[in-house]
Every structure is written in structure tokens, then in C-alpha cells.
Amino acid sequence: MIDEIKKYIAEAEDFQAKTLEEVEQFRIKVLGSKGLLKDYFAKFKSVPNELKKEFGQTINAWKNIAENKVAELKESLESQETNKNEWGDLTRPAAPIALGSRHPISLVKNQIVDVFSRIGFNVSEGPEIEDDWHNFTALNLPEYHPARDMQDTFFVQTNPDVLLRTHTSSVQVRYMEENKPPIRTISPGRVFRNEAISARSHCIFHQVEGLYIDKEVSFADMKQTLLYFTKEMFGKSKIRLRPSYFPFTEPSAEIDIYWGLKTETDYKITKGTGWLEIGGCGMVDPNVLTNCNINPKEYSGFAFGMGIERIAMLLHQIGDIRMFYENDMRFLEQFKSSF
Ligand code: PHE
């Protein structure tokens, strides 16, 4: 019997395996609960006393050798396995990188910038945290002017001189302070108003404002510029300027475009009139020019402003302004484009 065990010991010592499966089979055969070792341990009782010692030592040696072998093979095969995962197949083509998409607000902003750049407008930018002068006072809105209520303002801390800009007209003030006419610039950017959030309005939104200052700029120039814009942007060729009021322009107007009444959506968004308001405009008030060190006797100009969300909602048939800020991938992925 001892000789039999010695044969098994030799077998265990020589055992090699290519897979973890083979190791497991070997373990079950030798060390398992119904394995060979168990059988031989059971035979211990019937071994003559004088052989018991040798038998015990041999069988224990076998057990150790088998256990070590299993552990050793398992470890080396498992490490091979993880190495395989680490390196993979180096000749395999790489997994494609998922393409992102631009945010619809950026897309529409870029489109607007593109349309105006074709007629010589550059892009100007300014800070989102503004002082009272650039957001209000320079724009003919002195302290306690009732028109300040038109734009509910977020103030930074308790200092009434530091606020989140309520429109990008503040950028135009900065631009006029730093540049001499002729000026042709548009200022896209994020603006803030303390308004209730609903499907149609948000406390954070985006504007594009335009400014044109030169000698003998007229109201007709403004109308032509806006007409060009609506044609390029919306493919619509009828606009209407409705008298309005802004402290920084005189005269002032609301810009309406004729959207048409072909579909049910047209009825809905134009409230059955076919006309749609897209922004405000007017001839820059002489006081504003003076505040920005431009001589109103020498120069005149026009300004206009519109909301980017509003335009994006029109162009892409988006029913709720809040979708722009939710970062829902199902929404954003629909705007894959190269613009
Ligand atoms: N700044 C105005 C607003 O935010 C828009 C505007 C700009 C109107 C320029 C007229 C001229 O409401």
C-alpha cells in the first residue's frame, strides 16, 4: 500500500495542467471529499501496527504535495489569465470613441455669430458679474429709475454695486469705452434675472445683443440689418418693428417676424396672429453715447438684443426652456452637428 501511495506522490509531483479546469479535476480526484486520500486515510485502521508510522508519514507527505501542487498551479494559471485580460489582442482595432455633441444653445449662438460676421460684425465678450455702471447707469438707467424694475436683478452679497448682469448691453458699454467708432459688434452671453422658472422663462438664459455705431447710421439701416438676419436665420422675409420703450434707445421697437400660419404649431407659437416677437431694438440714446465718451453730435447708431433660447426653441421645436439646463443625454444627443 505504501508503494501505491509513493506512485501517487510521484504522479502529484509530475502533474501539470493547462487550464484551471484540469487543476480542479485533479483536486477533486485526490483531495476531494470522495477523493483518493480519503480512501487511504480510511485504510489506516487496517495497517499493521509496525507500519502505521511509515504509512502515516507517507500519506501526510502525499497530502502536502498534492495541496501545494494545486495551489501553485492555480496561482500561475490565474495570473496568466489576468495578464491575458490586461494585454488583450494588440492587433485588434480600437473601440470607437463615442462622439459628443454641441449644446443646442452653442449651436444657435454660433449660427447667429456666423450670420452677423458675414456683414462685418465682430464678437465681444464681458464679465457675468457686473457693476452698476455697466449694467444700468451708463445705459441711461440712473439709480431709482423705474425701468430698473423691468429686469429683476440678482445682487452679489449685499453690495448693490455688484450684480449678475441682466443683459449683455453691459458688454456694449465696455466695448464703446474701449473702442472708437465705427463699431460693429455682437455680444453673445449668459444673463441672469430673478424670475420664476417655467416652461417659457428661466432665471438664467442667453442673449445676443448687437451694436452698430458710425456716422449717419439710420433707423433704415437697422431695419435692413434685422431683415437680413431673419432671412438668413429663419428663411422668413417679413419683419415688423413695433414701437416700444427701452431706456438706452430712442426710438425703441420690438422686433416681430412674420412666422406664418401654416401648421397647428404656427398657430400655437404665434397665438393665432402669425407674428412672433424675437427681441428689442432701437437707436442708441445720445445719453448712452455721451456716457461712453462718444460724441452724439458726430455719431449715431443702433442696438438690438434677443434671447438665444427663444430662437433655439423656434428653430428646433423645443417646447420647454428647462430642457436646455437639464443635461439629459436623450435631449442633447439629438443635436449632433458639425457647426
Ligand atoms: N437689453 C434689452 C433687454 O435685455 C434688449 C435690447 C437691446 C433692446 C438693445 C434694445 C436695444 O431686454
Residues whose N, C-alpha, C, O or C-beta is under 5 A from the ligand:
A	BS01	LIG	T166 H167 S169 F246 T249 G280 C281 G282 A303 F304 G305
